[in-house]
Amino acid sequence: MSTNKPRDVQVYPIATDTRILRSRSWSRLRFEIEYALAKGTTANSYLIESEKTAIIDPPGETFTQIYLEALQQRFHLEELDYVILGHVNPNRAVTLKALLEIAPQITFVCSNPGAINLRAALENPDLQIIVMRGEETLDLGNGHNLQFIPTPNPRYADQLCTYDPQTEILYTDKLFGAHVCGDQVFDEGWEIYNEDRRYYFDCLMAPHARQVETALDKLADFPVRMYANGHGPLVRDGLIELTKAYREWSQQQTSSDLTVALIYASAYGNTATLAQAIARGITKAGVAVESINCEFTEPEEIRVAVEKSAGFVIGSPTLGGHAPTPVQTALGIVLSTATNNKLAGVFGSFGWSGEAVDLIEGKLKDAGYRFGFDTIRVKFKPDDATLQLCEEAGTDFAQALKKIRKVRSPSQPATSVEQAVGRIVGSLCVLTAKEGDRSSAMLASWVAQASFSPPGLTIAVAKDRAVETLTHTGNKFVLNILKEGNHLGLMKHFLKPFGPGEDRFADVSAQETESGSPILTDALAYLECSVQNRMESGDHWLVYATVESGKLLDNDGVTAVHHRKSATHY
């Protein structure tokens, strides 16, 4: 897929009186963790033309001009009756203001929290708004009597799904999406999107698994033949399978016996982005997150979440030199509820100064809490490297909780089966990868040749490894095969704990391939590989990659191998 294509709008009829306008960006759109696979995205908007007309979910300001041009070529905006909003964010305000200038007669349709956000985003208290709480309908004529289902979560407290009984289309906003760009409007051959849909879920939905389960229960009552989502291909062919997968993935989170309460508020979206990256790091390590936007959460709900959690993380912007009042209230609840043997973490973003972060950190330190990662302070908008740091900090936090749990539980001797499995011997390798500002590495011994033509191999990557994010389909990495005799130094280096965002290659001799992945010059050989596929295998991903190039660096060397005593120990 070319990343040099210009942005465009693809228009396509999807049902009776109904068209989709897919605003397409072929390269990564912005710095947020859910876009990290860099496969581009589509911002999906919908036009229903009946006796009354409605637009659902106009895109953000990146697409304002090309979207309005595409719309005006096919529709007289002066005849537009309604604009239905699945959620409201400041990024969408530019498009909505431009729509209002052309069509001031518009009535907006959204949830009650959406109406509050909309008036603030457009700086206009006098907008024509119909608030949908779940019982009301909107009749566009000819059977398009739209129904509305509020499906709020901490990140999108105003999220609203729309159901059209005439076409049996469910407009799902953020649910069931994927950040991938292409020419396919529908998900024919839907298996090819599995990885992208799972990654999207893990980034955006896993921290809100309880609310996702509630939404699934609400949506199950509707006869649906298509999910018209906010991003990526429409869910038609894989609808049953994706719905089932969302249920399973959510239950994996809600059934976890280790939970972190992630409490935050966000003025401009930056702190929420940091929270999302930290949550991604925690959940990928097998610990559940209860995400709490304290601006929209009752104090009792915060108290219960903190009480049942094994640890908590608090994030705050700084406004006028202070933390917002909801954060201060939440901090008071934490201090009065959480015993100080719970692990703590603090993060925040700011424009000019970060007093709020310092205040929270100071109060928690004074109360005797231990911290699971160094406090994260980010000025203005986070970049890729910052998001990698946040994700790794979240993983460190989760691993620290698991270590505490393990210490408290008496260890069991390895069974004979585990001892037998441990006798499987593998070559010692170091997997290295780099993409943009993000780089990482890991020691690996679960490596096997998988194909002759093309030459390919499989490698098992633990879900909580920092490098896991760089081993998705389409990514490149280098497999450095270590040499018996000098492998101990490299093995020791890459086994040591690295701090979040720490450079793994600072103290080793390395050079880069054309794709940027580091080659360890002291290795026996290296293979530059391209990921073709991944399969979920318990607590690991089994990555299949084809070899694109490689070189034997020492003709006389012997491959280093690793002997284990048990299947449960590295």
C-alpha positions in Angstrom: 0.0 0.0 0.0 1.5 3.4 -1.0 1.7 6.0 1.6 2.2 8.8 -1.0 -1.3 8.8 -2.3 -3.2 12.1 -1.6 -6.1 12.1 0.8 -9.4 11.6 -0.9 -13.1 10.8 -0.3 -14.6 7.5 -1.6 -18.4 7.6 -2.0 -20.3 4.4 -2.3 -24.0 3.3 -1.9 -24.4 0.8 0.9 -28.2 0.4 1.3 -31.5 2.0 0.3 -31.2 5.8 0.4 -27.8 5.4 2.1 -24.3 6.3 1.0 -20.9 6.2 2.8 -18.3 8.9 2.4 -15.0 7.5 3.4 -12.4 10.2 3.9 -9.1 8.3 3.4 -5.7 9.0 4.7 -3.2 6.5 3.3 -0.4 7.2 5.9 -0.6 7.5 9.6 -2.9 10.3 10.6 -1.8 11.4 14.1 0.2 10.6 17.2 -2.0 8.3 19.1 -1.4 4.7 20.2 -4.2 3.2 18.2 -2.6 4.6 14.9 0.8 3.0 15.7 0.5 0.3 13.0 0.8 3.1 10.5 -1.6 1.6 7.9 -3.6 4.8 7.4 -7.2 5.1 8.2 -10.6 6.1 7.0 -13.0 8.5 8.7 -16.4 7.1 7.7 -19.4 9.4 7.4 -22.9 8.5 6.2 -25.6 10.2 4.2 -29.3 9.1 4.4 -31.6 10.8 1.9 -35.3 10.2 2.5 -38.2 12.6 3.1 -35.8 14.1 5.6 -32.0 14.0 5.2 -29.3 13.3 7.7 -25.5 13.1 7.8 -24.0 10.8 10.4 -20.5 11.6 11.8 -18.8 14.2 9.6 -15.0 13.8 9.8 -12.4 15.9 11.6 -10.6 19.0 10.4 -7.9 17.0 8.5 -10.6 16.2 5.9 -13.0 19.2 6.2 -12.3 20.7 2.7 -12.3 17.5 0.6 -15.2 16.1 2.5 -17.4 19.1 1.9 -16.4 19.2 -1.7 -17.4 15.6 -2.2 -20.7 16.1 -0.3 -21.6 19.2 -2.3 -21.0 17.4 -5.6 -23.7 14.9 -4.7 -26.1 16.7 -2.4 -27.6 20.2 -1.8 -26.5 21.1 1.7 -29.2 23.7 1.9 -31.6 20.7 2.1 -29.9 19.0 5.0 -32.1 18.5 8.0 -29.9 16.7 10.6 -26.3 16.0 11.6 -26.1 13.0 13.9 -23.0 12.7 16.1 -21.8 9.5 17.6 -19.4 11.5 19.7 -18.1 15.1 19.8 -14.5 16.1 20.0 -12.7 19.4 19.3 -11.1 17.9 16.2 -14.6 17.7 14.6 -15.5 21.4 15.3 -13.9 22.9 12.2 -16.0 20.6 9.9 -19.2 21.3 11.9 -18.6 25.1 11.8 -18.1 24.9 8.0 -21.3 22.9 7.6 -23.2 25.5 9.7 -22.0 28.3 7.5 -23.4 26.6 4.4 -26.5 25.1 6.1 -27.5 27.2 9.2 -30.8 25.3 9.3 -29.1 22.1 10.6 -30.4 20.4 13.7 -27.8 18.4 15.6 -28.7 15.0 17.1 -26.5 13.6 19.9 -26.5 12.4 23.5 -26.8 14.7 26.5 -23.1 14.7 27.2 -22.6 15.2 23.5 -24.8 18.3 23.5 -22.6 19.8 26.3 -19.5 19.1 24.4 -20.9 20.4 21.1 -21.9 23.8 22.6 -18.5 24.1 24.1 -16.6 23.0 20.9 -18.6 25.3 18.6 -18.7 28.1 21.2 -22.3 28.6 20.5 -25.0 28.1 23.3 -27.9 28.6 20.8 -27.4 25.6 18.6 -30.5 23.6 17.5 -29.9 20.2 19.2 -32.1 17.2 19.8 -30.9 15.2 22.7 -31.3 11.4 22.4 -31.3 9.5 25.7 -32.4 6.1 24.3 -36.2 6.2 24.1 -36.6 8.9 21.4 -36.7 8.1 17.7 -36.1 10.3 14.6 -38.3 9.6 11.6 -36.7 10.4 8.3 -39.6 8.9 6.4 -39.9 5.7 4.2 -39.2 3.5 7.1 -36.0 5.2 8.2 -37.3 5.7 11.8 -33.9 5.9 13.5 -33.4 4.6 17.0 -30.6 5.6 19.4 -28.5 3.6 21.9 -26.2 5.5 24.3 -23.0 3.4 24.8 -20.8 5.7 26.9 -17.3 4.8 28.2 -14.7 6.8 30.1 -12.9 7.9 26.9 -16.1 8.8 25.0 -18.7 9.6 27.6 -21.0 10.9 24.9 -20.9 7.9 22.6 -24.2 7.2 20.8 -25.0 4.4 18.4 -27.8 4.8 15.8 -30.0 2.0 14.3 -31.9 2.3 11.1 -34.7 -0.5 11.0 -35.3 0.1 7.3 -31.8 -1.0 6.2 -30.9 -2.9 9.4 -27.7 -0.9 9.6 -26.2 -0.2 13.1 -24.0 3.0 13.1 -21.5 2.1 15.8 -19.2 5.1 16.0 -16.0 3.9 17.7 -17.1 0.3 18.2 -16.0 -2.4 15.8 -13.5 -0.2 13.9 -9.9 -0.6 12.6 -7.3 1.9 11.5 -6.5 0.6 8.0 -7.0 2.2 4.6 -7.8 0.6 1.3 -10.3 0.4 -1.5 -12.5 -2.2 0.1 -15.7 -0.7 1.5 -16.9 -3.9 3.0 -14.9 -6.6 4.9 -14.9 -9.4 2.2 -12.2 -11.8 3.3 -12.6 -10.4 6.8 -9.9 -12.6 8.3 -7.3 -10.3 6.8 -8.5 -7.6 9.2 -8.4 -9.7 12.3 -5.0 -8.3 13.5 -6.0 -4.7 12.8 -9.4 -5.1 14.6 -7.8 -6.8 17.6 -5.1 -4.1 17.9 -7.8 -1.4 17.7 -9.8 -3.2 20.4 -6.7 -3.6 22.6 -5.9 0.1 22.3 -9.3 1.7 22.5 -11.7 -0.8 24.1 -9.8 -3.0 26.5 -9.5 -0.3 29.2 -13.3 0.1 29.0 -14.2 -3.7 28.8 -17.0 -3.4 31.4 -18.7 -0.6 29.4 -18.1 -2.6 26.1 -19.9 -5.6 27.6 -22.8 -3.3 28.6 -22.9 -1.9 25.1 -22.9 -5.4 23.5 -25.8 -6.3 25.7 -27.8 -3.3 24.5 -26.9 -3.8 20.9 -27.8 -7.5 20.9 -31.5 -6.6 20.8 -31.3 -5.2 17.3 -31.5 -7.3 14.1 -28.4 -6.1 12.3 -27.0 -7.0 8.9 -24.1 -4.4 8.9 -22.0 -2.4 11.4 -21.4 1.0 9.9 -18.4 2.0 12.0 -16.3 5.1 12.3 -13.0 3.8 10.9 -12.0 1.1 8.4 -14.0 -1.4 6.3 -17.7 -1.8 7.2 -18.4 -5.0 9.2 -20.7 -7.2 7.1 -19.1 -10.5 6.2 -17.4 -10.9 9.5 -20.2 -9.4 11.7 -21.0 -12.6 13.7 -17.3 -13.4 14.3 -16.3 -9.9 15.3 -19.3 -9.5 17.7 -18.3 -12.8 19.3 -14.6 -11.7 19.4 -15.5 -8.4 21.2 -17.4 -10.4 23.8 -14.5 -12.8 24.3 -11.8 -10.0 24.4 -13.9 -8.0 26.9 -14.4 -11.1 29.2 -10.7 -11.7 29.2 -10.3 -8.2 30.7 -13.3 -8.3 33.2 -12.4 -11.7 34.5 -8.8 -10.8 35.3 -8.0 -11.1 39.0 -5.5 -8.2 38.9 -6.9 -4.7 38.1 -5.5 -1.3 37.9 -7.7 1.8 38.4 -6.6 4.4 35.8 -8.0 7.7 36.9 -7.6 10.9 34.7 -9.1 14.0 33.3 -8.1 15.6 30.0 -8.5 19.2 29.0 -7.4 19.0 25.3 -7.1 15.3 24.8 -3.4 15.0 25.5 -3.7 13.5 29.0 -6.3 11.1 27.6 -3.8 10.0 24.9 -1.2 9.3 27.6 -3.7 7.4 29.6 -4.6 5.3 26.6 -0.9 4.4 26.0 -0.3 3.5 29.7 -3.5 1.4 29.6 -2.3 -0.4 26.5 1.0 -1.3 28.3 -0.9 -2.6 31.3 -3.4 -4.8 29.4 -0.8 -6.3 27.1 0.9 -7.6 30.2 -2.2 -9.5 31.2 -3.5 -7.1 33.9 -7.0 -5.5 33.5 -7.6 -1.7 33.5 -10.6 0.0 35.0 -10.4 3.3 33.1 -12.1 6.2 34.9 -12.6 9.7 33.4 -13.2 11.5 36.7 -15.0 14.4 35.0 -17.9 12.0 34.2 -17.7 9.5 37.1 -19.5 9.5 40.4 -17.3 9.6 43.5 -18.7 6.2 44.7 -17.7 4.5 41.5 -14.2 5.8 41.8 -14.0 4.6 45.4 -15.2 1.1 44.5 -12.8 0.8 41.6 -9.8 1.9 43.8 -10.9 -0.4 46.6 -10.9 -3.5 44.4 -7.7 -2.6 42.4 -4.2 -3.9 43.1 -2.8 -0.5 42.1 -3.8 2.9 40.7 -2.5 5.5 38.3 -3.6 9.1 38.3 -3.2 11.5 35.4 -4.0 15.2 35.2 -3.5 18.3 33.0 -2.5 21.5 34.6 -5.0 24.4 34.3 -4.1 27.7 35.7 -1.3 26.2 37.8 -3.7 23.6 39.4 -5.2 20.2 38.8 -8.9 20.3 37.7 -11.4 20.0 40.5 -12.5 16.5 39.5 -8.9 15.3 39.7 -8.5 16.9 43.2 -11.7 15.2 44.3 -10.5 11.8 42.9 -7.2 12.2 44.6 -9.0 12.8 47.9 -11.0 9.6 47.4 -7.8 7.7 46.6 -6.0 8.9 49.7 -8.9 8.0 51.9 -9.6 4.6 50.2 -6.4 3.0 49.0 -4.1 1.3 51.5 -0.5 2.4 51.0 0.6 -1.1 50.0 -1.1 -0.5 46.7 1.2 0.4 43.8 0.8 4.0 42.5 1.7 5.9 39.3 1.3 9.5 38.2 1.3 11.2 34.8 0.1 14.3 33.1 0.5 16.8 30.3 0.8 20.6 30.5 1.3 23.7 28.3 3.7 25.9 30.3 4.1 24.3 33.8 3.2 21.0 35.4 2.2 21.9 38.9 -0.7 19.4 39.0 1.6 16.4 38.4 4.0 17.6 41.1 1.1 18.1 43.5 -0.3 14.6 43.0 3.1 13.0 43.2 4.0 14.9 46.4 0.8 13.9 48.2 1.1 10.3 47.3 4.8 10.2 48.4 3.9 11.9 51.7 1.2 9.2 52.2 3.8 6.5 51.8 2.8 5.0 48.5 5.4 3.1 46.3 5.5 4.0 42.6 5.4 1.5 39.8 7.1 3.8 37.3 8.8 7.2 37.3 6.3 10.1 37.1 5.6 11.0 33.5 5.5 14.7 32.6 4.7 15.6 28.9 4.7 19.2 27.5 2.1 19.8 24.9 1.2 16.9 22.5 2.9 13.5 23.0 5.0 12.1 20.1 5.7 8.5 19.1 8.7 8.2 21.5 6.6 9.5 24.4 3.8 7.0 23.7 6.3 4.2 23.6 7.6 5.4 27.0 4.1 5.4 28.4 3.3 2.0 27.0 6.5 0.5 28.5 5.8 2.3 31.8 2.3 0.6 31.9 3.9 -2.8 31.2 6.4 -2.2 34.0 3.6 -1.3 36.4 1.7 -4.5 35.5 4.8 -6.7 35.8 5.5 -5.2 39.2 2.0 -6.0 40.4 2.4 -9.6 39.1 5.7 -9.9 40.9 4.1 -8.7 44.2 1.4 -11.3 43.7 3.9 -14.0 43.0 5.9 -13.2 46.1 2.8 -13.5 48.2 1.9 -16.9 46.7 4.1 -19.9 47.6 6.0 -21.1 44.5 5.2 -24.6 43.2 7.9 -27.0 42.1 8.1 -27.6 38.3 6.1 -30.7 37.2 7.7 -33.5 35.2 5.9 -32.2 32.1 7.2 -28.7 32.6 10.7 -30.1 33.1 10.4 -32.2 29.9 9.1 -29.2 27.8 12.0 -27.2 29.2 14.4 -29.6 27.5 13.5 -28.3 24.1 16.6 -26.4 23.0 16.6 -23.3 20.9 19.2 -21.0 19.3 19.9 -17.8 21.2 19.0 -14.7 19.2 18.3 -11.1 19.7 15.4 -9.6 17.8 15.9 -5.9 17.0 13.4 -3.5 15.4 13.0 0.2 14.7 10.2 2.3 13.2 10.4 6.0 13.2 11.4 7.2 16.7 10.5 3.9 18.3 13.1 1.1 18.7 13.3 -2.0 20.8 14.9 -5.4 21.2 14.5 -8.7 23.0 16.4 -11.9 23.7 14.7 -14.8 22.0 15.3 -18.6 21.9 11.8 -19.8 20.7 12.8 -19.5 17.0 12.2 -22.1 14.3 12.5 -22.3 10.5 9.0 -22.5 9.1 9.4 -22.6 5.3 11.8 -23.2 2.5 10.3 -21.2 -0.3 10.2 -18.4 0.6 12.7 -18.9 3.4 10.7 -18.1 6.6 10.8 -18.6 10.3 8.5 -18.4 13.3 9.4 -16.6 16.5 7.4 -16.5 19.8 7.0 -13.0 21.2 5.6 -12.6 24.7 2.6 -10.2 24.7 4.2 -8.0 27.4 7.4 -7.5 25.5 8.1 -3.9 24.6 9.2 -4.9 21.1 5.8 -6.7 20.5 4.3 -3.5 19.0 7.0 -3.5 16.3 6.2 -7.1 15.2 2.8 -6.7 13.5 2.1 -7.7 9.9 4.1 -5.5 7.6 6.8 -4.6 10.1 10.4 -5.5 9.5 12.9 -6.7 12.1 16.4 -8.2 12.3 17.1 -11.6 13.9 20.6 -11.5 15.3 21.9 -15.1 15.9 24.3 -15.1 18.7 27.7 -16.9 18.7 28.8 -19.4 21.3 31.7 -18.0 23.3 30.8 -14.3 23.2 27.0 -14.6 23.7 27.0 -14.1 27.5 27.7 -10.4 27.3 24.9 -9.7 24.8 22.6 -12.1 26.7 23.2 -10.3 30.0 22.7 -6.9 28.3 19.3 -7.8 26.7 18.0 -9.7 29.8 18.5 -6.7 32.1 15.5 -4.6 32.9 15.3 -1.4 30.9 13.5 1.7 32.0 10.5 2.9 30.0 11.8 4.5 26.8 15.4 3.6 27.6 17.7 3.0 24.5 18.4 -0.7 24.3 21.4 -0.2 22.0 23.3 2.5 24.0 26.1 0.1 25.1 26.3 -2.4 22.3 28.1 -2.3 18.9 25.5 -2.0 16.2 24.8 -0.7 12.7 21.5 -0.2 10.9 19.9 -1.9 7.9 18.2 0.2 5.2 14.9 -0.2 7.1 16.6 1.1 10.3 16.6 -2.1 12.3 19.9 -2.5 14.2 22.4 -5.3 13.4 24.5 -6.5 16.3 28.0 -6.6 14.9 29.2 -9.2 17.4 26.5 -11.7 16.3 27.3 -14.9 14.4 24.8 -14.0 11.6 21.8 -11.8 11.0 18.6 -12.1 9.0 16.4 -9.2 8.0 12.8 -10.3 8.1 9.4 -9.1 7.1 6.3 -10.1 9.2 3.7 -11.9 7.1 1.3 -13.2 9.8 0.7 -13.6 13.5 -1.2 -16.1 15.6 -2.3 -15.7 19.2 -0.8 -18.4 21.3 -1.7 -18.1 25.0 0.6 -15.5 26.5 2.6 -15.1 23.3 2.2 -14.1 19.7 3.6 -16.6 17.2 5.1 -14.4 14.5 5.7 -15.8 11.0 8.2 -13.8 8.9 10.0 -14.2 5.6 13.7 -13.6 5.3 14.5 -10.8 2.9 18.3 -10.6 3.4 21.0 -11.8 5.7 24.7 -12.5 6.2 27.0 -14.8 8.0 29.3 -12.6 10.0 31.7 -15.3 11.3 32.4 -18.4 9.1 34.0 -20.3 11.9 31.6 -19.5 14.8 29.0 -21.9 16.3 25.4 -21.0 17.2 24.8 -20.3 20.9 22.0 -22.4 22.3 19.9 -22.1 25.5 19.2 -24.9 27.9 16.3 -24.5 30.4 15.3 -26.5 33.4 11.6 -25.9 33.1 8.9 -24.8 30.7 7.9 -22.0 33.2 11.3 -20.3 33.3 13.3 -18.5 30.7 
